[in-house]
Amino acid sequence: MMRTYPRNSPQAAARILALAMLADGHLCNRELAALKRLGAHELLGLQAHELHAVVHEFREDLLACGGMRWAEACLMDPRRLRQLMDEVDDPDLRLKVLGLCVSLIEADQQLADSERIVFAAAVEHWGLHGSATSPALTAQGWRNS
């Protein structure tokens, strides 16, 4: 079972970042460096160790839901994805999280289908068509305008 966080809490927002980072099945050093470079924890109102704890807890939740098989755990069903996205409904926070997600997804310079799914789900669910300004994501046709 996935943990829940209060609506629009820094932890709920951080979990969306964790989802973007782990969507391709691994957490790479470039993504971690991007988190630090962007000051993501400060932007979300967390201490760095709190953000890292949310990422770690999210990974644990994925493994628990996926039966300890990482490849299956990373494939999130649409219902669960909507639940995660529903925990962030503040328009300004959504834009902030989406911008951070774009930077994290692009950090390793490899765009996996699973990352595209997370990005597209956020844009669609949050109604942010036209808000994502990533040239790489747009070039890949990942944004609906």
N, C-alpha and C positions, 0 to 999 in steps of 0.2 A: 504494500500500500504506500502510495506517495504521501509525503508530509504535506500539510497545508500551511499557508502563511496568511496573515491578515492582508486584506485587499490593499493594494498599492503600497505595501510595506517595502523597505529596501530589500528584504530577503526574497519577496515574490519577484521583484524586478531582477535581482541577481540570479534567480533560478532560470529565468529566460536566457540570460547570458550563458549560464552553465549549459543549457540545452543547445545553444548555438555552438558552443565550444566542443561539446561531446557528440554532436550529431553525426560526425564522420567516423565515430568509433574510437577516437583517441584524443588525448589532450597533448598538444605539442608545445614545445618551448616558445615558439613564436607567438602562440596565442597567449601564453602566460606573460610574455614580455609586453604584448599589446595591452593586456589588462593593466599592467603597471604603468606603461607609457601614457595611456589614456587617463590614468587616475580614476578608473572605473569605480573603485570603492568609494572615493570621495564624491563622485557625481551621484552615487546612489545613497549616500549618507551612511556608509559603513566604514569600519576600520578594515584594513587590508586582510587581517586574519579572519574577520567575519565573512568577507566575500569568499575567501578560500574555503572556509567551513561550509558555506552554502554549496559550493561546487562539489566538495567532497561528499556531503550529505545527499546531493542529487545523484551523484554517481552510485552511491550505496542504494538509493531508492530504485534506480534503474536496474541494478543487478538483482535486487530482491524481487522486482516485478518480472524480470526476464529469466528467472530460474538459474542465475549465475552464468548464463551464456551471454557474453558481451554483445555478440553480433545481433542476437535477438533483442537484447535489452535496449539497444539504440534505436530500434524500430518502434516508434511510439504510435499507438493507435490514435485515430483522429479525436475520439472522445477525450482521452487523457490530454492530448495537445490543447484542445479547447479549454479544458479545466485550468491548465497552466496559464493560458493566455487570458482567461477571465479574471485571474487574480490581479491583473494590471488593467485598470480601466480609466485612469487619469490620463487625459490627452497629452499633457506635457511629458509625463513619465513615459508614455508609450513612444513618443518621438525620440526621447533620450535613449530608451532601451533599444529601439530599432537602429539608431545610429551606431550605438556601441556594438550591436550584433553584426552590422555590416563590417565594421572594422575588424572584429574577431574572426568572422568567416573568411575575410580576405587575408588575414595575417599569415597563413601558411601558403598562400598563393596557389592553392588547389581548391577548386570548388566541387565538392561532392554533391551527389543528388540529394542526400539526406540533409545537407546544409541548405540546399535550395528549397526543400520542403519546409524546413523550419522558417526560413525567411518568408516564403510565400504564405505560410500559415499566419504569421504575424501581420503581414501586410493585409491579407484578406480579412482575417478575424477582427483586426483593429480598424479596418476601413482607411488605411493609410496609402491608398494608391496615389502615386505621384509624390510621395513624401521621401522615398528612398532615393538617394542621389548617387549611388555607387556606379561608376562607369563600368566596372567589371561585371557586376550583377545585371546591369541594364544590357550590356553587350551580350550576355548569355541568355537574354530573354527572360530573366527571372522576375522582372517587374512588369506588372500589368499597368498600362497608363490609360 
